[in-house]
């Protein structure tokens, strides 16, 4: 049983005003939504509540308007896109509090859906101002949070409201939290983590947390070069944070103490420039030319990573193994992702992945739908992997 209340615990909501925090911070181009993934993710919660007769009132942010109205960051176009995707009418209010919001809520029929204007048009949102939270709560009887991707922020609509109204997790939040519990909370072992990306500096807390919680940590991407350099390997012109050598060494010491295997590249795909069609070669990591850049891990390293994936019962993944945007430097990420997907499909692996580049990489490999769970929550997913408490989640706990 989860330690938070879900829609299964909500009871009769016919005619009730349900404030639903969703993440509709979607890309918009020329006034139209160009990627509706986040709207699709919250559709089940919205439709379930509406079909049970609730007055569904959506709270969301868009962009960074800095606490003041900005027509360029209005949610109006997203209301239209939401209506299209849901095949339902979605009303829109020009404010999320005050007379405009109250009038729109009063006009909403049972089973109706209303999107209130950008919560970040008010400075009280990001400050988690109690008065602003109370103004939001005035339009609701029940609060549902279905925005895990904003749960790492202690804002009025993500944290403050949960203390003012009966609070529940929406279906997407519920699915995400249960998947993450399988990933690192109470995982089946062995647990393997793959962490890639450009820089160690952005993932120090993540790496320090993982080495105490997983059985093996595979390090790829540009950050692997920092670890190699810390061990005295010449990485040529590769992306490398030489000033973090001591940090990399400390992470390796912490891993050894915790009994966590660190898996670093033993070979790499090297080129003199990062562009499509650039000549490349595969070399041992100890033989990188002075003018060469490691842009992907090599086939021997991939074979080792595949062995760890096959050995694992749980896999947690954040960040690509190489510069996957350009072939042939996508080969390692694609190979590892496809192996993880295969093991997952065959029921031998629980695979949880997240982070912007990770989602793009898994989509590139054609396997995102085969993983147990792929989180679209960037910052919140990263903070969860770092072992940090997420205010929006903590506020939902029973």
Residue pairs with C-beta under 8 A, 6 or more apart in sequence:
2 169
2 174
2 177
2 178
2 181
3 397
3 398
4 168
4 169
4 174
4 177
4 393
4 396
4 397
4 398
5 167
5 168
5 169
5 396
5 398
6 168
6 169
6 171
6 174
7 45
7 48
7 49
7 144
7 168
7 169
7 170
7 171
7 174
9 168
10 142
10 144
10 166
10 168
13 49
13 52
13 53
13 54
13 142
14 52
14 53
14 54
14 110
15 53
15 54
15 55
15 110
16 54
16 55
16 141
16 142
17 54
17 55
17 57
17 105
17 108
17 139
17 140
17 141
17 142
18 49
18 54
18 55
18 56
18 57
18 140
18 141
18 142
18 143
18 144
19 57
19 59
19 136
19 137
19 139
19 140
19 142
19 143
19 144
19 161
19 165
20 42
20 45
20 46
20 49
20 56
20 57
20 58
20 59
20 144
20 145
20 146
20 170
21 59
21 60
21 143
21 144
21 145
21 146
21 147
21 150
21 157
21 158
21 161
21 392
22 38
22 42
22 45
22 46
22 58
22 59
22 60
22 146
22 147
22 170
23 38
23 41
23 42
23 60
23 146
23 147
23 148
23 149
23 150
23 377
24 38
24 39
24 42
24 58
24 60
24 61
24 62
24 75
24 78
24 82
24 115
25 38
25 60
25 61
25 62
25 63
25 149
26 33
26 34
26 35
26 36
26 37
26 38
26 39
26 78
26 81
27 33
27 34
27 35
28 34
28 77
28 78
31 77
32 77
32 81
33 39
33 77
33 78
33 81
36 81
36 85
37 376
38 149
38 376
39 78
39 81
39 82
39 85
40 85
41 172
41 376
42 146
42 147
42 170
42 172
43 85
43 86
44 171
44 172
45 144
45 146
45 170
45 171
45 172
46 56
46 58
46 86
46 113
47 86
47 88
48 171
49 56
49 144
50 56
50 88
50 111
50 112
50 113
51 111
53 110
53 111
54 110
54 111
54 142
55 105
55 108
55 109
55 110
55 111
55 112
55 114
56 111
56 112
56 113
56 114
57 105
57 108
57 114
57 116
57 139
57 140
58 82
58 90
58 113
58 114
58 115
58 116
59 96
59 116
59 119
59 136
59 157
59 161
60 75
60 78
60 115
60 116
60 118
60 119
60 147
61 118
61 119
61 120
61 125
61 150
61 157
62 73
62 74
62 75
62 78
62 118
62 120
63 70
63 72
63 73
63 118
63 120
64 73
64 120
65 73
65 118
65 120
65 121
66 120
67 120
67 121
67 122
67 123
67 124
67 125
67 126
68 121
68 123
69 118
69 121
70 121
73 118
73 120
73 121
74 117
74 118
75 92
75 115
75 116
75 117
75 118
76 92
76 117
78 115
79 90
79 91
79 92
79 115
80 90
82 90
82 113
82 115
83 89
83 90
83 113
86 113
88 113
89 112
89 113
90 113
90 114
90 115
91 104
91 107
91 108
91 112
91 113
91 114
91 115
92 104
92 114
92 115
92 117
93 100
93 101
93 103
93 104
93 105
93 114
93 115
93 116
93 117
94 100
94 117
95 101
95 116
95 117
95 121
96 116
96 117
96 118
96 119
96 121
96 122
96 136
97 122
97 132
97 135
97 136
97 138
97 139
98 135
100 117
101 116
101 117
101 139
102 138
102 139
104 114
104 116
105 114
105 139
108 114
116 139
119 125
119 136
119 155
119 156
119 157
120 126
122 132
123 129
124 131
124 132
124 133
124 135
124 156
125 132
125 155
125 156
125 157
126 153
126 155
127 156
128 154
128 155
128 156
128 159
128 160
129 156
129 160
130 160
132 156
132 160
133 156
133 157
133 160
133 161
133 163
133 164
134 164
136 156
136 157
136 160
136 161
137 143
137 161
137 164
137 165
140 161
140 165
141 165
141 166
142 165
142 166
142 167
142 168
143 161
143 162
143 164
143 165
143 166
143 167
143 168
144 167
144 168
144 169
144 170
145 151
145 158
145 162
145 167
145 168
145 169
145 170
145 173
145 392
145 395
145 396
146 169
146 170
146 171
146 172
146 173
147 158
147 173
147 392
148 172
148 173
148 176
148 177
148 375
148 377
148 380
148 392
148 393
149 375
149 376
149 377
149 378
149 379
149 380
149 381
150 158
150 380
150 392
151 158
151 173
151 377
151 380
151 390
151 391
151 392
151 393
152 379
152 380
152 383
152 384
152 388
152 390
152 391
152 392
153 159
153 391
153 392
154 160
154 391
154 392
158 391
158 392
158 395
159 391
159 392
159 394
159 395
161 167
162 392
162 395
162 396
163 395
167 395
167 396
168 396
169 177
169 396
173 393
173 396
175 373
176 373
176 375
176 377
177 393
179 352
179 372
179 373
179 375
180 352
180 373
180 375
180 384
182 188
182 314
182 350
182 352
182 372
182 373
183 314
183 316
183 350
183 352
183 373
184 191
184 213
184 214
184 316
184 384
184 385
187 313
187 314
187 350
188 313
188 314
188 350
189 215
189 313
189 314
190 215
190 216
190 311
190 312
190 313
190 314
191 213
191 214
191 215
191 216
191 312
191 313
191 314
191 315
191 316
192 214
192 215
192 216
192 217
192 218
192 308
192 309
192 311
192 312
192 314
192 315
192 316
193 210
193 214
193 216
193 217
193 218
193 315
193 316
193 317
193 318
194 218
194 220
194 305
194 315
194 316
194 317
194 318
194 319
194 321
194 336
195 203
195 206
195 207
195 210
195 217
195 218
195 219
195 220
195 223
195 317
195 318
195 319
196 219
196 220
196 221
196 223
196 224
196 318
196 319
196 320
196 321
196 322
196 333
196 357
197 203
197 221
197 222
197 223
197 318
197 319
197 320
197 355
197 357
198 221
198 222
198 223
198 239
199 222
199 223
199 226
199 239
199 241
200 207
200 223
200 226
200 227
200 241
200 244
200 247
200 248
201 241
201 244
203 223
203 318
203 319
203 382
204 244
204 247
204 251
205 386
205 387
205 388
206 318
206 382
206 385
206 386
207 217
207 219
207 251
208 251
208 254
209 385
209 386
209 387
210 217
210 260
210 316
210 385
211 217
211 251
211 254
211 255
211 258
211 260
211 262
212 254
212 258
212 260
213 387
214 260
214 316
215 259
215 260
215 261
215 312
216 260
216 261
216 262
216 263
216 308
216 312
217 255
217 260
217 261
217 262
217 263
218 263
218 305
218 308
218 321
219 227
219 262
219 263
219 264
220 265
220 297
220 305
220 319
220 320
220 321
220 322
220 332
220 333
221 319
221 320
221 321
221 322
222 238
222 239
222 240
223 241
223 319
224 264
224 265
224 294
224 297
225 235
225 238
225 239
225 240
225 294
226 240
226 241
226 242
226 244
226 245
226 248
227 248
227 251
227 252
227 262
227 264
228 235
228 240
228 264
228 265
228 285
229 235
229 240
229 242
229 245
229 248
230 244
230 245
230 246
230 248
230 249
230 252
231 264
233 285
233 286
233 288
234 286
234 288
234 290
235 285
235 288
235 294
236 270
236 288
236 289
236 290
236 291
236 292
236 293
236 294
237 272
237 290
237 291
237 292
237 293
238 288
238 292
238 293
238 294
239 293
251 262
252 262
255 261
255 262
263 304
263 305
263 308
264 285
265 285
265 294
265 297
265 298
265 301
266 284
266 285
266 298
266 300
266 301
266 304
267 282
267 283
267 284
267 285
267 297
267 298
267 299
267 300
267 301
268 282
268 283
268 285
268 288
268 294
268 295
268 296
268 297
268 298
268 301
269 280
269 281
269 282
269 294
269 295
269 296
269 297
269 298
269 322
269 328
269 329
269 331
269 332
270 280
270 281
270 282
270 283
270 288
270 289
270 292
270 293
270 294
270 295
271 278
271 279
271 280
271 281
271 292
271 293
271 295
271 329
272 278
272 279
272 289
272 291
272 292
272 293
273 293
274 293
274 295
274 323
274 326
274 329
275 326
276 326
276 327
280 295
280 328
280 329
282 298
282 299
283 289
283 292
283 298
285 294
288 294
295 322
295 323
295 329
296 321
296 322
296 323
296 324
296 328
296 329
296 330
296 331
296 332
296 333
297 305
297 321
297 322
297 332
298 332
301 332
302 331
302 332
302 335
302 336
305 321
305 332
305 336
306 335
306 336
306 339
309 315
309 336
309 339
309 340
309 343
309 349
310 339
310 343
312 343
312 349
313 348
313 349
313 350
314 349
314 350
314 351
314 352
315 340
315 343
315 349
315 350
315 351
315 352
316 352
316 353
316 385
317 340
317 351
317 352
317 353
317 354
317 358
318 353
318 354
318 355
318 358
318 381
318 382
318 385
319 355
319 357
319 358
320 330
320 333
320 357
320 358
320 361
321 332
321 333
321 336
322 329
322 330
322 331
322 332
322 333
323 329
323 330
324 330
324 333
324 334
324 360
324 361
324 364
330 361
330 364
330 365
333 361
333 364
333 365
334 364
334 365
337 361
337 362
337 365
337 367
338 365
338 366
338 367
340 349
340 351
340 367
340 371
341 351
341 365
341 367
341 370
341 371
342 370
343 349
343 351
344 350
344 351
344 370
344 371
344 372
345 370
349 372
350 372
351 371
351 372
351 373
352 371
352 372
352 373
352 374
352 375
353 359
353 362
353 371
353 373
353 374
353 375
354 374
354 375
354 376
354 377
354 378
354 381
354 382
354 385
355 375
355 378
355 381
355 382
356 378
358 374
359 368
359 374
359 375
359 376
362 368
362 371
362 374
368 374
375 381
380 390
380 392
383 390
384 390
